[in-house]
Amino acid sequence: EIVMTQSPATLSLSPGERATLSCRASQSVSSSYLSWYQQKPGQAPRLLIYGASTRATGIPARFSGSGSGTDFTLTISSLQPEDFAVYYCQQDYNFPGTFGQGTKLEIK
Amino acid sequence: EVQLVQSGAEVKKPGESLKISCKGSGYSFTSYWIGWVRQMPGKGLEWMGIIYPGDSDTRYSPSFQGQVTISADKSISTAYLQWSSLKASDTAMYYCARRPPLELERGGFDYWGQGTLVTVSS
């Protein structure tokens, strides 16, 4: 089973700042099978990025993904108030799929 | 419009059985995987297992193998998650979500159900 490790656990930033979230896999993952999700309190997760760098339908351009192999990054270029949430990376290159433990993005 | 609609919240006692459902609409139900994801109170997302309704190919996470059963009835576009004997530790929100078929060579859960809260308490 591939273990996904996200860092940091919590990120405290102000609106307008740039956020960089990291995700590391315990073994190489095909970029095609690396996804990022956003979850707000009381809501189901929402797909932001699939294929490591492709934005899902309706996702603003301030969200971008990059990386390959074992290291992946989610960047939010200029934080908006609605971006403060928990973010998860996930791989399903091999079943079982696995999620990272999440990064909580909070308002500073 | 793609939709996954899950069954309502459940309150059960330890040892009882339970089957929750996830009905897909707005797409070809047999052409996409349906996965189940657990979220315990205040915790992160856990990938439980996944089924391909077209041929009932089912895969489980080792953490959930033997603990739950995933099934699907393609005639009514519905996937299921069931327990034969619930424990208090099964208390969680359970989400179903759609994953593209393997031939599209990309992963991720692109549509999610609204979640089913399962509470197990004596």
Interface residues (C-beta under 8 A of the other chain):
Chain A: E1 S32 Y33 L34 S35 Y37 Q39 A44 P45 R46 L47 Y50 G51 A56 V86 Y88 Q90 Q91 D92 Y93 F95 P96 G97 T98 F99 G100 Q101 G102
Chain B: G35 V37 G44 L45 E46 W47 G49 I50 R59 Y60 S61 P62 Y95 A97 R99 E105 R106 G107 G108 F109 D110 Y111 W112 G113 Q114 G115
